[in-house]
């Protein structure tokens, strides 16, 4: 049984979980893992293809399994997909872990994510759909998070510093 991840990052698509996660891992001298990348590697296809070919329900089942494996096995920095917190079992697994919610406003999200070509849940009207996703998810991100870190108008390095500070993690950890 492992001690669990040093840091878990949650938040909407485009919030910087992957970029900030890699920076945090480097600063902490720890491995980095992204559950979306785990799913892509296991399935041999992109997440957008899984959504189109198998549907969201199938993707969420794959995501739930990927998160459970990662939380059990990984002792570094872990980034979860934007919708991972939708699952009650996943939220229960995150209880007590050092989770940081990377938050941002809609304009920043649209700027970062673009028009949603590779983001199946934002394919039609990105601003409206992002707002709807956040209405459904914001309270879940907040529920699992020990710290909320705003990413608007911050560099990835500044966000990484803010996560370490908010979670009270020493860089030498």
Residue frames as qw, qx, qy, qz and C-alpha x, y, z in Angstrom:
[[0.000, 0.889, 0.458, 0.000, 0.00, 0.00, 0.00],
 [0.435, 0.337, -0.011, 0.835, 1.43, 3.37, -1.00],
 [0.153, -0.386, -0.415, 0.809, 1.16, 6.65, 0.83],
 [0.313, 0.802, 0.506, -0.062, -0.79, 8.19, -2.05],
 [0.467, 0.649, 0.154, 0.580, -0.13, 11.18, -4.27],
 [0.385, -0.200, -0.250, 0.866, 1.84, 14.19, -3.00],
 [0.239, 0.366, 0.054, -0.898, -0.52, 16.52, -4.89],
 [0.326, 0.449, 0.806, 0.207, -3.73, 15.92, -6.84],
 [0.081, 0.236, -0.131, -0.960, -4.90, 18.57, -9.29],
 [0.254, 0.558, 0.789, 0.033, -8.55, 18.93, -10.27],
 [0.118, 0.570, 0.036, -0.812, -10.35, 21.55, -12.30],
 [0.687, 0.618, 0.241, -0.296, -11.95, 22.22, -15.64],
 [0.778, 0.310, 0.301, 0.456, -10.40, 21.48, -18.99],
 [0.383, 0.719, 0.053, 0.577, -7.81, 24.07, -19.87],
 [0.455, -0.886, -0.011, -0.089, -7.11, 25.12, -16.29],
 [0.230, 0.772, -0.561, 0.192, -3.49, 24.03, -16.59],
 [0.867, -0.392, 0.265, -0.158, -3.57, 20.77, -14.66],
 [0.935, 0.220, 0.036, 0.275, -1.12, 19.04, -17.02],
 [0.415, 0.697, -0.213, 0.544, 1.30, 21.95, -17.32],
 [0.353, -0.717, 0.352, -0.487, 1.22, 22.85, -13.63],
 [0.949, -0.264, 0.138, -0.101, 1.35, 19.17, -12.66],
 [0.848, 0.332, -0.122, 0.395, 4.55, 18.61, -14.62],
 [0.144, 0.721, -0.300, 0.608, 6.10, 21.73, -13.04],
 [0.650, -0.596, 0.260, -0.393, 5.11, 20.61, -9.55],
 [0.994, -0.050, 0.022, 0.096, 6.55, 17.16, -10.14],
 [0.633, 0.517, -0.224, 0.531, 9.83, 18.69, -11.29],
 [0.128, -0.718, 0.305, -0.612, 9.99, 21.01, -8.29],
 [0.764, -0.460, 0.289, -0.347, 9.20, 18.19, -5.86],
 [0.063, 0.479, -0.871, -0.089, 11.51, 15.68, -7.53],
 [0.563, 0.118, 0.744, -0.339, 8.53, 13.37, -7.92],
 [0.191, 0.169, 0.822, 0.510, 6.92, 11.55, -10.83],
 [0.392, 0.251, 0.042, -0.884, 3.99, 13.09, -12.70],
 [0.147, 0.229, 0.944, 0.184, 0.89, 11.22, -13.87],
 [0.397, 0.161, -0.071, -0.901, -2.20, 12.33, -15.79],
 [0.533, 0.172, 0.793, -0.238, -5.24, 10.04, -15.74],
 [0.635, 0.660, 0.040, -0.400, -6.38, 11.28, -19.17],
 [0.287, 0.641, -0.687, -0.184, -3.00, 10.19, -20.57],
 [0.340, -0.167, 0.909, -0.172, -3.43, 6.83, -18.80],
 [0.662, 0.431, 0.494, -0.364, -6.78, 6.34, -20.56],
 [0.531, 0.733, -0.278, -0.323, -5.38, 7.31, -23.97],
 [0.054, 0.529, -0.845, -0.051, -2.46, 4.91, -23.52],
 [0.441, 0.008, 0.861, -0.254, -4.68, 2.03, -22.36],
 [0.630, 0.548, 0.439, -0.333, -7.28, 2.53, -25.09],
 [0.509, -0.020, 0.565, 0.649, -4.89, 3.41, -27.90],
 [0.146, 0.625, 0.502, 0.580, -7.07, 6.33, -29.00],
 [0.044, 0.251, -0.186, 0.949, -7.83, 9.90, -28.08],
 [0.130, 0.312, 0.709, -0.619, -10.47, 10.82, -25.51],
 [0.436, 0.369, -0.069, -0.818, -12.51, 12.63, -28.17],
 [0.458, 0.161, -0.776, -0.403, -12.61, 9.36, -30.15],
 [0.115, -0.161, -0.926, 0.321, -13.78, 7.42, -27.09],
 [0.289, 0.366, 0.382, -0.798, -16.60, 9.96, -26.61],
 [0.499, 0.356, -0.346, -0.710, -17.66, 9.74, -30.26],
 [0.475, 0.174, -0.827, -0.244, -17.30, 5.98, -30.68],
 [0.389, -0.181, -0.872, 0.235, -18.35, 4.69, -27.24],
 [0.347, -0.768, -0.363, -0.397, -20.15, 7.60, -25.57],
 [0.103, -0.685, 0.391, -0.606, -19.59, 9.61, -22.42],
 [0.840, -0.424, 0.143, -0.306, -20.83, 6.85, -20.10],
 [0.952, 0.112, -0.112, 0.261, -18.10, 4.46, -21.31],
 [0.396, 0.600, -0.305, 0.625, -15.47, 7.17, -21.00],
 [0.421, -0.663, 0.274, -0.555, -16.56, 7.95, -17.43],
 [0.964, -0.255, 0.047, -0.059, -16.22, 4.26, -16.50],
 [0.792, 0.329, -0.180, 0.483, -12.68, 4.22, -17.93],
 [0.066, 0.696, -0.253, 0.669, -11.93, 7.45, -16.09],
 [0.714, -0.579, 0.141, -0.367, -13.25, 6.11, -12.77],
 [0.978, -0.086, -0.013, 0.188, -11.01, 3.03, -13.08],
 [0.591, 0.511, -0.181, 0.598, -7.97, 5.10, -14.14],
 [0.202, -0.732, 0.245, -0.603, -8.36, 7.45, -11.16],
 [0.862, -0.458, 0.108, -0.187, -8.77, 4.58, -8.70],
 [0.915, 0.126, -0.076, 0.376, -5.59, 2.91, -10.01],
 [0.374, 0.622, -0.187, 0.662, -3.62, 6.16, -9.97],
 [0.438, -0.719, 0.201, -0.501, -4.68, 7.12, -6.44],
 [0.939, -0.329, 0.097, -0.033, -3.73, 3.63, -5.21],
 [0.897, 0.132, 0.062, 0.417, -0.40, 3.40, -7.06],
 [0.447, 0.644, -0.016, 0.620, 1.02, 6.88, -7.60],
 [0.565, -0.601, -0.294, 0.484, 3.12, 8.75, -5.04],
 [0.355, 0.000, 0.153, 0.922, 3.91, 11.86, -7.08],
 [0.260, 0.338, 0.085, -0.900, 1.83, 14.60, -8.66],
 [0.245, 0.338, 0.893, 0.165, -1.46, 13.48, -10.18],
 [0.276, 0.198, -0.117, -0.933, -3.69, 15.42, -12.58],
 [0.380, 0.355, 0.841, -0.150, -7.28, 14.26, -13.06],
 [0.096, 0.374, 0.616, 0.686, -9.51, 14.83, -16.06],
 [0.178, -0.213, 0.051, -0.959, -11.99, 17.68, -15.78],
 [0.691, -0.263, -0.254, -0.623, -15.00, 15.43, -15.21],
 [0.484, 0.081, -0.835, 0.250, -13.43, 12.93, -12.82],
 [0.086, -0.036, 0.605, -0.791, -15.10, 14.58, -9.83],
 [0.609, -0.093, -0.265, -0.742, -18.55, 13.73, -11.21],
 [0.734, -0.096, -0.670, -0.060, -18.19, 10.23, -9.76],
 [0.604, -0.709, 0.097, -0.351, -19.09, 9.91, -6.06],
 [0.953, -0.200, -0.003, 0.230, -16.62, 7.05, -5.63],
 [0.595, 0.436, -0.093, 0.669, -13.82, 9.18, -7.04],
 [0.184, -0.763, 0.114, -0.609, -14.72, 12.03, -4.70],
 [0.832, -0.540, 0.052, -0.118, -14.59, 9.59, -1.78],
 [0.887, 0.085, -0.056, 0.451, -11.11, 8.40, -2.88],
 [0.350, 0.599, -0.095, 0.714, -9.88, 12.00, -2.86],
 [0.529, -0.805, -0.094, -0.252, -11.04, 12.65, 0.72],
 [0.715, -0.644, 0.164, 0.215, -8.07, 13.52, 2.89],
 [0.750, 0.168, 0.234, 0.596, -5.63, 13.83, -0.01],
 [0.198, -0.557, 0.049, 0.805, -3.75, 17.06, -0.83],
 [0.399, 0.566, 0.630, 0.351, -6.09, 18.18, -3.63],
 [0.055, -0.443, 0.018, 0.894, -5.83, 21.58, -5.31],
 [0.440, 0.697, 0.566, 0.013, -8.65, 22.91, -7.50],
 [0.280, -0.148, 0.302, 0.899, -7.28, 25.04, -10.33],
 [0.264, 0.739, 0.572, -0.238, -10.04, 27.54, -11.07],
 [0.200, -0.089, 0.340, 0.914, -10.49, 30.06, -13.88],
 [0.414, 0.503, 0.302, -0.696, -13.19, 32.26, -15.37],
 [0.735, 0.487, 0.470, -0.042, -15.01, 31.60, -18.64],
 [0.406, 0.890, -0.174, -0.114, -13.07, 34.09, -20.75],
 [0.189, -0.652, 0.731, 0.067, -9.77, 32.56, -19.66],
 [0.678, 0.035, 0.732, -0.050, -11.17, 29.08, -20.37],
 [0.687, 0.677, 0.254, -0.073, -12.26, 29.98, -23.89],
 [0.185, 0.882, -0.421, -0.101, -8.91, 31.66, -24.56],
 [0.317, -0.496, 0.808, 0.021, -7.00, 28.57, -23.43],
 [0.606, 0.140, 0.780, -0.064, -9.27, 25.86, -24.76],
 [0.041, 0.131, -0.598, -0.789, -10.23, 27.59, -27.99],
 [0.601, 0.051, -0.168, -0.780, -13.38, 26.54, -29.78],
 [0.725, -0.159, 0.547, -0.388, -13.42, 22.99, -28.50],
 [0.667, 0.428, -0.513, -0.330, -12.32, 21.01, -31.57],
 [0.491, 0.190, -0.830, 0.182, -10.54, 18.43, -29.40],
 [0.140, -0.005, 0.690, -0.710, -12.88, 18.96, -26.44],
 [0.152, -0.328, -0.850, -0.382, -16.06, 17.00, -27.13],
 [0.173, -0.648, -0.669, 0.320, -18.02, 18.64, -24.33],
 [0.038, -0.673, -0.065, 0.736, -17.37, 22.12, -25.77],
 [0.413, 0.129, 0.680, 0.592, -17.95, 21.41, -29.45],
 [0.155, 0.717, 0.608, 0.303, -21.02, 23.59, -30.12],
 [0.069, -0.890, -0.043, -0.448, -21.09, 26.81, -28.04],
 [0.616, 0.128, -0.554, 0.545, -17.94, 26.89, -25.90],
 [0.061, -0.322, 0.362, -0.872, -18.86, 29.78, -23.59],
 [0.710, -0.275, -0.027, -0.647, -22.36, 28.55, -22.80],
 [0.905, -0.047, -0.422, -0.030, -21.29, 24.93, -22.49],
 [0.460, 0.238, -0.572, 0.636, -18.33, 25.81, -20.27],
 [0.306, -0.336, 0.299, -0.839, -20.59, 27.82, -17.97],
 [0.854, -0.185, -0.168, -0.456, -23.04, 24.90, -17.78],
 [0.799, 0.094, -0.535, 0.257, -20.24, 22.44, -17.05],
 [0.227, 0.282, -0.517, 0.775, -18.94, 24.70, -14.30],
 [0.565, -0.341, 0.102, -0.744, -22.40, 25.13, -12.76],
 [0.935, -0.121, -0.257, -0.213, -22.57, 21.34, -12.53],
 [0.843, 0.103, -0.374, 0.372, -18.97, 20.82, -11.35],
 [0.103, 0.674, -0.331, 0.653, -17.72, 23.84, -9.37],
 [0.647, -0.558, 0.258, -0.452, -19.20, 22.62, -6.08],
 [0.996, -0.045, -0.040, 0.066, -17.69, 19.17, -6.68],
 [0.592, 0.494, -0.307, 0.558, -14.21, 20.61, -7.29],
 [0.192, -0.649, 0.327, -0.660, -14.59, 22.68, -4.14],
 [0.879, -0.372, 0.040, -0.295, -15.86, 19.66, -2.18],
 [0.963, 0.015, -0.096, 0.251, -12.74, 17.58, -2.88],
 [0.484, 0.615, -0.218, 0.583, -10.19, 20.40, -2.69],
 [0.594, -0.511, -0.319, 0.533, -8.07, 21.29, 0.28],
 [0.184, -0.527, 0.088, 0.825, -7.08, 24.46, -1.63],
 [0.515, 0.755, 0.400, 0.069, -8.51, 26.54, -4.46],
 [0.395, -0.418, 0.288, 0.765, -5.95, 28.25, -6.69],
 [0.481, 0.806, 0.197, -0.283, -7.04, 30.77, -9.31],
 [0.692, -0.007, 0.438, 0.574, -5.10, 30.49, -12.57],
 [0.333, 0.882, 0.290, 0.167, -6.39, 33.63, -14.32],
 [0.181, 0.934, -0.196, 0.238, -3.60, 36.02, -15.34],
 [0.575, -0.644, 0.503, 0.041, -0.94, 33.77, -13.78],
 [0.434, 0.527, -0.711, -0.171, 1.93, 31.92, -15.40],
 [0.889, -0.118, -0.436, -0.075, 2.15, 28.17, -14.84],
 [0.507, 0.182, -0.562, 0.628, 5.13, 28.83, -12.56],
 [0.230, -0.298, 0.300, -0.877, 3.07, 31.26, -10.46],
 [0.812, -0.218, -0.195, -0.505, 0.24, 28.73, -10.24],
 [0.800, 0.030, -0.555, 0.226, 2.67, 25.99, -9.17],
 [0.212, 0.242, -0.511, 0.798, 4.05, 28.29, -6.45],
 [0.499, -0.275, 0.104, -0.816, 0.50, 29.08, -5.31],
 [0.873, -0.138, -0.401, -0.240, -0.41, 25.37, -5.14],
 [0.632, 0.093, -0.594, 0.489, 2.66, 24.56, -3.05],
 [0.027, -0.239, 0.382, -0.892, 1.90, 27.48, -0.73],
 [0.644, -0.240, -0.082, -0.722, -1.82, 26.73, -0.43],
 [0.914, -0.134, -0.368, -0.105, -1.19, 23.05, 0.35],
 [0.438, -0.797, 0.397, -0.126, 1.73, 24.00, 2.62],
 [0.964, 0.091, 0.103, 0.227, 4.13, 21.71, 0.74],
 [0.306, -0.768, 0.393, 0.402, 7.84, 22.44, 0.96],
 [0.622, 0.666, -0.343, -0.231, 9.71, 22.30, -2.36],
 [0.093, 0.520, -0.842, 0.109, 12.21, 19.95, -0.73],
 [0.782, -0.128, 0.369, -0.486, 9.43, 17.47, 0.14]]
